[in-house]
Amino acid sequence: MSLARSKNLERKLNLISKEASTELNNVCGSNLWETLGFVYFDQFDNKDKIAKANFYYGQLQLVKELKSFF
């Protein structure tokens, strides 16, 4: 992979990560999820909030895994 493509991929992954973190902060009302992980989502009563939090947390995990390859 060329250097330019690698940098573009890194920028895109950073954007996805930032969006996911922002959405998780909005859903959770704080950044406490960063220390507790997905276990924090079990305290929600609303299934839609749980689903949204799990989706964005999954995105963060995927970005983290992809970044480990380069």
N, C-alpha and C positions, 0 to 999 in steps of 0.2 A: 504494500500500500504506500502510495506517495505521501510525502510530508504534508502537502496541502489537504489531501483527503483525510489523513489522520487528524489534522487540526480541525477540519470541518466536523468530523465525527465527534471529537471531544467537545466542541462547542454545542452540538446538538444534544449530546448526553447531559451536559451541564444545564442546558435549558430545561430538559425534561426533569432533571433532578430538582431544579429550583421550583418549577411549577408544582411538582408533587409535594415538596416540602411546604410550600405556601398553602396548598389545598389541605394538607394534613393539619397545619396550624389552624386553618379556618374551621375544619370539621371538629377538631379536638378542643378548640378554644385556647390552646397554649402549645408550647413545644415539649411538653412532658413526655409525649410519645417517643421522643428521640432517645430518652434514657430507658424507657420501659418496653419499647418495641410494640409488636402487635398485640401483646397481652393487654395493653392499655385500652384497646378497642372493645374488649369484653364488657366494660362498664357501661357502654351505651345502651339505652333502652330502644332506640330507634334503629330498626334493621337497615334502613337506607343509609344512615350514618356509618354503620358498621361496614356495609358493602363498599361505600365510597372510600372509607379509611383503608380497608384492605386492598382496594384497587390501587390507590396511590402508594401505599407501602410496598406493594408488589412491584410497582414501577421503580421505586428507589432501589429495591433489592436487585432488579434486573440491570439497572444502570451500574450499580456497584460491581456486579459480576462481569459485565461487559468491559468496564474500565480495568479490571484485573488482567485482561488479555493484552493490553498495550501500555 
